Amino acid sequence: MALTVVACGGGGDDSGGGADAAAGEKLFASAVIGTQAGCITCHRWTPDEVIVGPSMAGIADAGDREAGKSAEDYIRESILTPDTYLVEGFPAGTMPQVWGDELSDEQLNQIVAYLLTLK
Ligand code: HEC
């Protein structure tokens, strides 16, 4: 008898380094993270739902956007230094440049793992 474990989001390429995507999803959806308004204040994950920032739908494919970048590196840099890659139509300096301090390494890895499930 074969037992198959189905990860939410599927795909099987677990590039989040084993970090807990479910914990990342909770964190992403928290109204407050540390001393800051959380990601959910500005981002949704449904396609085309733009509030202050762009929708996170399809962000797992972001590796195609910058030559030589994996989606994981792109997402990590977009969180830690948001102005490195600006999404067209959004001004620099809107996304808080605080996440390197507000998130522990583990929390950052969890959020990245979660975003990598949004194909
Ligand atoms: C105050 C609003 C705000 C908050 C809070 C915020 N962001 Fe952003 N974010 C933006 C804006 C605006 C952009 C688009 C401009 C840019 O690329 O920096 C963006 C861009 C991004 C991008 C790049 C998107 C792409 O398609 O390339 C990622 C990834 C991201 N945010 C993740 C997060 C995560 C994770 C959090 C919570 C830890 C967060 N953001 C919190 C406003 C915000």
py3Dmol code that shows the C-alpha trace and the ligand (Angstrom):
import py3Dmol

protein = """\
ATOM      1  CA  MET A   1       0.000   0.000   0.000  1.00  0.00           C
ATOM      2  CA  ALA A   2       1.438   3.350  -0.988  1.00  0.00           C
ATOM      3  CA  LEU A   3       1.034   6.266   1.346  1.00  0.00           C
ATOM      4  CA  THR A   4       1.264   9.606  -0.390  1.00  0.00           C
ATOM      5  CA  VAL A   5       1.820  12.781   1.511  1.00  0.00           C
ATOM      6  CA  VAL A   6       0.358  15.722  -0.320  1.00  0.00           C
ATOM      7  CA  ALA A   7       1.826  19.081   0.532  1.00  0.00           C
ATOM      8  CA  CYS A   8      -0.536  21.998   0.227  1.00  0.00           C
ATOM      9  CA  GLY A   9       0.287  23.680  -3.043  1.00  0.00           C
ATOM     10  CA  GLY A  10       1.789  20.469  -4.352  1.00  0.00           C
ATOM     11  CA  GLY A  11       4.613  20.596  -6.823  1.00  0.00           C
ATOM     12  CA  GLY A  12       7.041  18.666  -4.703  1.00  0.00           C
ATOM     13  CA  ASP A  13       9.985  21.026  -5.181  1.00  0.00           C
ATOM     14  CA  ASP A  14      10.376  22.015  -1.585  1.00  0.00           C
ATOM     15  CA  SER A  15      12.889  24.772  -2.110  1.00  0.00           C
ATOM     16  CA  GLY A  16      12.149  26.420   1.218  1.00  0.00           C
ATOM     17  CA  GLY A  17      14.902  24.362   2.782  1.00  0.00           C
ATOM     18  CA  GLY A  18      12.378  22.427   4.844  1.00  0.00           C
ATOM     19  CA  ALA A  19      11.036  25.529   6.576  1.00  0.00           C
ATOM     20  CA  ASP A  20       7.454  25.351   7.755  1.00  0.00           C
ATOM     21  CA  ALA A  21       5.263  26.914   5.049  1.00  0.00           C
ATOM     22  CA  ALA A  22       2.130  26.555   7.191  1.00  0.00           C
ATOM     23  CA  ALA A  23       3.750  28.647   9.925  1.00  0.00           C
ATOM     24  CA  GLY A  24       4.760  31.135   7.251  1.00  0.00           C
ATOM     25  CA  GLU A  25       1.181  31.392   6.049  1.00  0.00           C
ATOM     26  CA  LYS A  26       0.001  32.238   9.569  1.00  0.00           C
ATOM     27  CA  LEU A  27       2.717  34.812   9.941  1.00  0.00           C
ATOM     28  CA  PHE A  28       1.929  36.369   6.573  1.00  0.00           C
ATOM     29  CA  ALA A  29      -1.727  36.657   7.599  1.00  0.00           C
ATOM     30  CA  SER A  30      -0.967  38.241  10.997  1.00  0.00           C
ATOM     31  CA  ALA A  31      -2.247  41.780  11.369  1.00  0.00           C
ATOM     32  CA  VAL A  32       0.865  42.726  13.336  1.00  0.00           C
ATOM     33  CA  ILE A  33       4.381  41.283  13.167  1.00  0.00           C
ATOM     34  CA  GLY A  34       6.753  42.505  15.852  1.00  0.00           C
ATOM     35  CA  THR A  35       6.162  46.244  16.044  1.00  0.00           C
ATOM     36  CA  GLN A  36       4.921  46.510  12.450  1.00  0.00           C
ATOM     37  CA  ALA A  37       1.712  46.229  10.482  1.00  0.00           C
ATOM     38  CA  GLY A  38       1.908  42.760   8.946  1.00  0.00           C
ATOM     39  CA  CYS A  39       2.243  41.738   5.309  1.00  0.00           C
ATOM     40  CA  ILE A  40      -1.527  41.267   5.060  1.00  0.00           C
ATOM     41  CA  THR A  41      -1.975  45.019   5.524  1.00  0.00           C
ATOM     42  CA  CYS A  42      -0.548  45.524   2.060  1.00  0.00           C
ATOM     43  CA  HIS A  43      -0.601  42.146   0.307  1.00  0.00           C
ATOM     44  CA  ARG A  44      -3.183  39.519  -0.613  1.00  0.00           C
ATOM     45  CA  TRP A  45      -2.545  36.200  -2.311  1.00  0.00           C
ATOM     46  CA  THR A  46      -5.534  36.115  -4.638  1.00  0.00           C
ATOM     47  CA  PRO A  47      -4.677  37.036  -8.241  1.00  0.00           C
ATOM     48  CA  ASP A  48      -5.235  40.663  -9.192  1.00  0.00           C
ATOM     49  CA  GLU A  49      -6.146  41.699  -5.679  1.00  0.00           C
ATOM     50  CA  VAL A  50      -3.963  44.735  -5.263  1.00  0.00           C
ATOM     51  CA  ILE A  51      -4.247  46.758  -2.085  1.00  0.00           C
ATOM     52  CA  VAL A  52      -1.173  48.802  -1.130  1.00  0.00           C
ATOM     53  CA  GLY A  53       1.268  46.318  -2.598  1.00  0.00           C
ATOM     54  CA  PRO A  54       1.058  43.741  -5.392  1.00  0.00           C
ATOM     55  CA  SER A  55      -0.743  40.424  -5.065  1.00  0.00           C
ATOM     56  CA  MET A  56       1.496  37.559  -4.043  1.00  0.00           C
ATOM     57  CA  ALA A  57      -0.236  35.208  -6.482  1.00  0.00           C
ATOM     58  CA  GLY A  58       2.347  33.523  -8.694  1.00  0.00           C
ATOM     59  CA  ILE A  59       5.294  34.884  -6.704  1.00  0.00           C
ATOM     60  CA  ALA A  60       6.767  31.349  -6.677  1.00  0.00           C
ATOM     61  CA  ASP A  61       7.571  31.884 -10.360  1.00  0.00           C
ATOM     62  CA  ALA A  62       9.452  35.101  -9.652  1.00  0.00           C
ATOM     63  CA  GLY A  63      12.753  33.435 -10.504  1.00  0.00           C
ATOM     64  CA  ASP A  64      12.036  34.224 -14.144  1.00  0.00           C
ATOM     65  CA  ARG A  65      11.987  37.929 -13.496  1.00  0.00           C
ATOM     66  CA  GLU A  66      15.655  38.514 -12.782  1.00  0.00           C
ATOM     67  CA  ALA A  67      18.309  36.662 -14.741  1.00  0.00           C
ATOM     68  CA  GLY A  68      20.248  34.240 -12.611  1.00  0.00           C
ATOM     69  CA  LYS A  69      17.988  34.566  -9.559  1.00  0.00           C
ATOM     70  CA  SER A  70      16.055  31.741  -8.027  1.00  0.00           C
ATOM     71  CA  ALA A  71      12.558  32.578  -6.846  1.00  0.00           C
ATOM     72  CA  GLU A  72      13.738  31.951  -3.304  1.00  0.00           C
ATOM     73  CA  ASP A  73      16.547  34.526  -3.564  1.00  0.00           C
ATOM     74  CA  TYR A  74      14.265  37.007  -5.306  1.00  0.00           C
ATOM     75  CA  ILE A  75      11.609  36.715  -2.586  1.00  0.00           C
ATOM     76  CA  ARG A  76      14.170  36.905   0.221  1.00  0.00           C
ATOM     77  CA  GLU A  77      15.741  40.057  -1.208  1.00  0.00           C
ATOM     78  CA  SER A  78      12.337  41.590  -1.894  1.00  0.00           C
ATOM     79  CA  ILE A  79      11.490  41.200   1.791  1.00  0.00           C
ATOM     80  CA  LEU A  80      14.824  42.304   3.262  1.00  0.00           C
ATOM     81  CA  THR A  81      15.603  45.113   0.812  1.00  0.00           C
ATOM     82  CA  PRO A  82      12.270  45.885  -0.897  1.00  0.00           C
ATOM     83  CA  ASP A  83      13.683  48.513  -3.213  1.00  0.00           C
ATOM     84  CA  THR A  84      16.167  46.107  -4.850  1.00  0.00           C
ATOM     85  CA  TYR A  85      13.530  45.007  -7.353  1.00  0.00           C
ATOM     86  CA  LEU A  86      10.629  47.350  -7.713  1.00  0.00           C
ATOM     87  CA  VAL A  87       7.402  45.967  -9.078  1.00  0.00           C
ATOM     88  CA  GLU A  88       6.274  48.149 -11.951  1.00  0.00           C
ATOM     89  CA  GLY A  89       3.681  50.680 -10.915  1.00  0.00           C
ATOM     90  CA  PHE A  90       4.653  50.692  -7.234  1.00  0.00           C
ATOM     91  CA  PRO A  91       6.772  53.453  -5.722  1.00  0.00           C
ATOM     92  CA  ALA A  92      10.021  52.799  -3.880  1.00  0.00           C
ATOM     93  CA  GLY A  93       9.974  53.120  -0.121  1.00  0.00           C
ATOM     94  CA  THR A  94       6.399  51.921   0.415  1.00  0.00           C
ATOM     95  CA  MET A  95       7.236  48.494   1.717  1.00  0.00           C
ATOM     96  CA  PRO A  96       8.841  48.910   5.150  1.00  0.00           C
ATOM     97  CA  GLN A  97      12.594  48.229   5.203  1.00  0.00           C
ATOM     98  CA  VAL A  98      12.415  46.672   8.631  1.00  0.00           C
ATOM     99  CA  TRP A  99      11.953  42.975   8.135  1.00  0.00           C
ATOM    100  CA  GLY A 100      15.586  42.052   8.675  1.00  0.00           C
ATOM    101  CA  ASP A 101      15.109  43.281  12.246  1.00  0.00           C
ATOM    102  CA  GLU A 102      11.484  42.347  12.852  1.00  0.00           C
ATOM    103  CA  LEU A 103      11.669  38.761  11.612  1.00  0.00           C
ATOM    104  CA  SER A 104      13.897  36.066  13.050  1.00  0.00           C
ATOM    105  CA  ASP A 105      15.795  33.964  10.501  1.00  0.00           C
ATOM    106  CA  GLU A 106      13.340  31.170  11.170  1.00  0.00           C
ATOM    107  CA  GLN A 107      10.317  33.399  10.567  1.00  0.00           C
ATOM    108  CA  LEU A 108      11.840  34.753   7.371  1.00  0.00           C
ATOM    109  CA  ASN A 109      12.476  31.203   6.141  1.00  0.00           C
ATOM    110  CA  GLN A 110       8.870  30.277   6.968  1.00  0.00           C
ATOM    111  CA  ILE A 111       7.440  33.219   5.048  1.00  0.00           C
ATOM    112  CA  VAL A 112       9.693  32.499   2.076  1.00  0.00           C
ATOM    113  CA  ALA A 113       8.639  28.827   2.169  1.00  0.00           C
ATOM    114  CA  TYR A 114       4.987  29.898   2.202  1.00  0.00           C
ATOM    115  CA  LEU A 115       5.383  32.343  -0.677  1.00  0.00           C
ATOM    116  CA  LEU A 116       7.116  29.612  -2.686  1.00  0.00           C
ATOM    117  CA  THR A 117       3.845  27.644  -2.555  1.00  0.00           C
ATOM    118  CA  LEU A 118       1.985  30.469  -4.375  1.00  0.00           C
ATOM    119  CA  LYS A 119       2.392  29.296  -7.942  1.00  0.00           C
TER     120      LYS A 119
END
"""
ligand_1 = """\
43
HEC
C 3.119 49.106 4.031
C 2.816 48.161 2.963
C 3.611 46.858 2.886
C 3.848 45.935 3.882
C 3.438 45.998 5.335
C 4.544 44.837 3.250
N 4.743 45.111 1.929
Fe 5.626 43.873 0.546
N 5.471 45.329 -0.875
C 4.796 46.527 -0.727
C 4.875 47.285 -1.970
C 4.269 48.653 -2.223
C 5.600 46.471 -2.877
C 5.929 46.808 -4.342
C 7.161 47.684 -4.427
C 8.404 46.874 -4.244
O 8.699 46.007 -5.075
O 9.093 47.096 -3.228
C 5.965 45.243 -2.154
C 6.665 44.184 -2.703
C 6.815 42.935 -2.104
C 7.393 41.772 -2.732
C 7.873 41.670 -4.169
C 6.648 41.331 -5.004
C 6.933 41.021 -6.439
O 5.960 40.649 -7.147
O 8.073 41.146 -6.886
C 7.375 40.757 -1.816
C 7.842 39.324 -2.004
C 6.791 41.296 -0.601
N 6.460 42.617 -0.819
C 6.583 40.573 0.546
C 6.147 41.120 1.755
C 6.119 40.394 3.011
C 6.499 38.936 3.185
C 5.687 41.269 3.970
C 5.540 41.024 5.458
C 6.721 40.520 6.145
C 5.422 42.543 3.301
N 5.714 42.412 1.964
C 4.935 43.696 3.920
C 4.165 46.969 0.420
C 4.196 46.336 1.661
"""
view = py3Dmol.view(width=600, height=400)
view.addModel(protein, "pdb")
view.setStyle({"model": 0}, {"cartoon": {"style": "trace"}})
view.addModel(ligand_1, "xyz")
view.setStyle({"model": 1}, {"stick": {}})
view.zoomTo()
view.show()
